[in-house]
Amino acid sequence: MVLISSAINEINPTIQRAQPVRWSHLILSHAFYFAADLQRLRELVPRISVLPLGSGALAGNPFVVDREFLAKELGFDSISENSFYGVGDRDFVAEFMMWASLTMTHLSRISEDLIVYSTAEFGFVALSDAYRLVSPKSVAPVLED
């Protein structure tokens, strides 16, 4: 459980003294990041959900295959319209990696805020001992009473 010492704290985005703002304002900023990440993911899925099956090695295939039916049955949004594009496209990898790296940047940012604001200097956040993986007594006995 995360405990908040007060609703209004001095938020220091540069680790220097700053103007007082509400804790909720800081937390809400992270909600906007994650909402944007979710929107990006929702926009990404239709772009990368392209069925390449039936493109052959690069020039299609001689079999009569209902690619639209296959796409629907396999959960794809569309089929590749060009066999070179269908077998050579790697954009889906780059797009997913971009989305994943940006989302991890946002997770890192909220993690950093929680770490900084749980230090003795700020003391705005306290993590319950129930969430600790290692007891501070076993690592450094002088750190905890």
HUURDA-V275415 format. One record per residue. RES is the residue in one letter. PHI is phi as a letter, one per 30 degrees, with the letter a starting at -180 (none if undefined). Layout:
# HUURDA-V275415
RES,PHI + RES,PHI
This chain:
# HUURDA-V275415
M,none + V,c + L,c + I,c + S,d + S,a + A,d + I,c + N,b + E,d + I,d + N,b + P,d + T,c + I,i + Q,b + R,e + A,b + Q,d + P,d + V,b + R,d + W,e + S,d + H,d + L,d + I,d + L,d + S,e + H,d + A,d + F,d + Y,e + F,d + A,d + A,d + D,d + L,d + Q,d + R,e + L,d + R,d + E,d + L,d + V,e + P,d + R,d + I,c + S,d + V,c + L,d + P,d + L,e + G,j + S,d + G,i + A,d + L,a + A,b + G,i + N,b + P,d + F,d + V,d + V,b + D,d + R,d + E,d + F,d + L,d + A,e + K,d + E,d + L,c + G,i + F,d + D,d + S,a + I,c + S,d + E,d + N,b + S,d + F,d + Y,d + G,d + V,c + G,c + D,d + R,b + D,e + F,e + V,d + A,d + E,d + F,d + M,d + M,d + W,d + A,d + S,d + L,d + T,d + M,d + T,d + H,d + L,d + S,d + R,d + I,d + S,d + E,d + D,d + L,d + I,d + V,d + Y,d + S,c + T,d + A,d + E,d + F,c + G,i + F,d + V,b + A,b + L,c + S,d + D,d + A,d + Y,c + R,d + L,d + V,b + S,d + P,e + K,d + S,d + V,c + A,b + P,e + V,d + L,d + E,b + D,d
